[in-house]
Amino acid sequence: MEQNVESITQTIIDTINTIFSSIFSSIDNSMYDTLNDLAFLSSDILENSFFQNFFNSSNHSNILLIANSLLIGFSLYYCIRLLFSYLIGNPIEHPYSFLLKLLLFGICMNQSLFFCKECLHLNYLLSSSILELGENLLGTSINFNQLINRLNSIISIDSDSLNVFSFDGIIRSFISVSFFNLILSYSLRYIMVQLFILICPFAFLTLLNKSTSSFFYAWLRIFLSLLLLQDFIAFILVLLFSIQVSNQDILSKLYCIGCLYALIRSNHYIQSLIGGINTNISVHVQNFKNSLKSN
């Protein structure tokens, strides 16, 4: 009887290990190849027909047409305020100052796609330089594909060797969950970067009026935090590759887990430093659960 119970228990454990190893292998082979593209954004993300048509001045249904219409509206609003200021004796901004801002921010608004492209390009050069410096110092390629291969060589995911109930199995499970979390977070960041590029013309437009200029500074802070996140990621990857991880060294494995957790929390650290928005999916899921509980 006891042998039958032990046999059934072992069969259940083997089945669970096989299922988890298949899940880990499937994730490794199908999803991790996109991590580098999602984490390290360049100006290539704007090289598509959608953005080209959306910012094409010759297109009659583009975003710049709306922005320029609002620019005229801001100008009319200033003219009305200027007229009333003479009537009631309430001084406002000097016309020459407004015309200078109108010219400057009007140009910036119409060249917003170029501005965003250059920001993406310069930030990509910075993050690439950090990774290249790390590669020269460590003598190995530094990217997510190499990281995953390195971790898999230390903690096997073969169905014959993986045991999710062991210490290595727990670490392997944490690694897979962490990378899956990163994929979701970087995907959200990818969408948010494109969204903030789309509203860039309106951000420049708000600088024409002091009462609306705070929108631009909020937009700029969030946009820069989304870009600088990949430089922070590059530093963490260099640090992670500098660790000499051994299958027999528990401390080094825990060090890798700490670096992976730092990758997950990197957006929170950037947000604490310069502000911005949180792109961690787990935080939004938790907030959604809390909202459902409150209802």
N, C-alpha and C positions, 0 to 999 in steps of 0.2 A: 504493500500500500504506500509506504513512504517512498519507495523507488518510483512508483507511478506519479506521485505528487512532485518529486524532484524532476522527473522527466518532463512533466507538463510545464513546470516552472521554467526549465531550461529552454523548452520549445518556445514559450512565450517571449523569453528574453532574446533568443536568437531571432525571432520574428520581428521584434521591436528594433533590434540592431540592424537587421536587413532593411527595414522600412526607412529608418533614419539615414542609413548610408546611401540608399537610393535617392532620398530627398537631397542630401548634401551634394551628391555627385551631379544631380540634375541642375541644382542651383549653380554649381561651379561651372558647368559646361554651357549653360544657356544665358546667365545673367551677368556674370562678373566681367565679361569682355566689355561691357558698356560703362563700367565704373570710371575708367579714365576719361572717357568722352564727357561724362556727366560732371565729373569733379573739376576738370581743367578746361574751362570754356575759353574759346578764342573768338575772334571776329567772324569766323566761318559760320557761326550759328545765324548770322544775319544775311548770309549769301544764299537767299532763297527768294522765290518769286513773290511770296507773301509780303515780306518786308520791302522788297524793291517796289512793288506796286503800291503798298501802303504809304510810302514816303516819296513816291514819284510825283514831282510837281506838275508834270504834264497830264497826270491822271485826274479826272474831274471828281473822282470819288475817293480821295485820299485824305489822310488825317491832317496833313498840312493845310488843306483847304478849310477845314473846320477851325484849326488853330489860328489861321490868318483872319478868319471871320471874327473870331473872338478878339483878336488884336485890334481890329477896327472898332469893335464894341468897347474895348478898354479906352481907346482914343476918344470916342464920342463921350464916354462917361467922364473922362478928364476934362473935355471941353465944357461940358455942362457944369461940372464942379468949378471950373475956372470962371465961368460966367457968373455963377451965383456968388463966388468969392468977391467979385467986384461989387456986386449988389449989396451984400450984407457985411462986407468988410472983414471977412474971415480968410486970412491968407492960407494958401496951399502951396504945393510944390511949384517951383519956378518952371515956366514953359520950356526954357532951354534945357533944364535938367531932365524934364520928361521926354523931350524930343531925343536927347542923347540916349536915354534908356530905351526908348522906343526903337531907335536904330540898332543899338547894340543887341538887345534881347530879341529883336525881330530877326536879326541875322542868325543868332544862336539857335533860335527856335526852328528856323528853316534848315539849319545845318545840324540838327539834333542827331540824325542818324550817323553822320560823320563823327560827331563828338563821341557818341556811344561806341562806335567801331574802334576809335583810337583808344578809348578807355579799356575796352576788352583786349585789344592788341597789346597795350603796354602791361596790363596786368598778367596776361598770358606769358609775356617775355619774362616778367619778374618771377612767376612761379616756375617756369621752365629753367630759369637760371639757378634757382634754389635746388631743383632736382638735379640739374647737371653738375652743380658744385658737389652735391652729395655723391653722385656717381663717380666723379673724379677722385674723391677722398676715399670712398669705400670700394671702388673697383667693381661695381655691379650696377645693373640697370635698376632704377627705382620707379616702380609703378605698381598698380594694384594687381595686375596679372602675375608679376613676379612675387608679390607679397603672398598671394593665395597659393601659388606653387610652393613657396618656401614653407608656409604653414602646413600645407598638406604633406610635405615630405617629412615633417616632424611628427604630425599626428595623422596617421593613416585614416582614410575613409573607406577602405575596403571592407566589404561585408564580413570577411573572415576575421578581421582584426579589430574593428570598431566595437567598443562596448560603451554605450551611452550612460551606463551606470557606474563607470569608472571615472577617475579624476580626469584622464585624457579625454574621455567621452564628453564629460561636462564642459571642458574647455572647448572641444570641437563644436559642441552645440552652441555655446556662447559666441564663437567666432562666426558661425553661419548666420545666427540671428543678428549679430552686429552688422555683418556685411549686407544682409537683406534690409536692415534699417537704414544703412548708408545709401543703398540704391533708391529707396523711397524718398529719403531726405534730399539727395542730390537731384532727383527728378523734380521735386517741388521747387528747389532752388533754380533749376534750369527754366522752369515755367515762369517763376517770379522775375528772373533777369529779363526775359523777353517781354513780360508785362510792363516792367518799369521802363524799358526802352520805348515801348509804344506810347506811354504817357509823358515821355520826356519833353515833347514840344509844349505841353500844357504846364509843365513844371517851370520852364523858362518864361512862359507867358505870365505866370503869377508874380514874377519879380517886378512887373510894372507898377504894382500897387503895394504899399507897405502892409496893408491889412491882409493881403493874400500871399505875401512873400514867404511866410512860414511854411507854406506847402512845399516850396522849392527846397528849403533846407531839410525838411523831413524826407523828401524824395531823395535828395543827394546823400543823406546819411544812410538810408536803407540801401540804396544802389551801391554805394561804396562798401558797405558791410557785406553785401552779397558777393562782390568781386573779391574783396580781401580774404574771404573765407578760403579760397583755393590756395592762397599763399600760406595761410596757417596750416592747411592740410599738407602742403608740400614739406613744411618744416617737421610736422609730425611723422610723415613717411620717412624722411631722412633719419630721424631719431629712431624710428622703428627698425630700419634696416641696419642701424649701427649696433643693434643688440646681437650678440652671439648666442643664438638660441640652440639648446641641446635637448634631445629627447629625454635625457636623464636629469636635466637641471630644472627643478620645479620653479625656482625663483625667476629664471629667464622667461618661462612660460607666463608667469603672473605679470612680468614686465610687459610682455606682448599684449596681454589682456588690458593692462592699464593704458597702453598706447591706442588700442582699438576703442576703448571707452573715451579717450581724449578725442578721437576722430568723431565719435558720435556727439560729443558735447562741444565740439569746436565752434559750432554756430552760437551756442549759449555764451561761450567765452568772448567771441567777437561782439555779441550783442551787449555784454556787460562793459566792454571797453569803449565802443563808439556808438552803440545803439543799433537799431535795425529791427528786423523781424525774425521770429524763430521758425526755422524750416525743419525742425525735428518732428517727424511724423508721430512718434510716440507721445509727444507732448500734446499735439492736436487731438489724437485719439483719446487721451485721458481727459482733456477738456470737453470733448464731445460726450464722453461717458458721464462726466459730472453734470453737464447740462441736461442729460436725459434723467439723471437721478433727481435733479432739482425740480423737474417737471412732474 
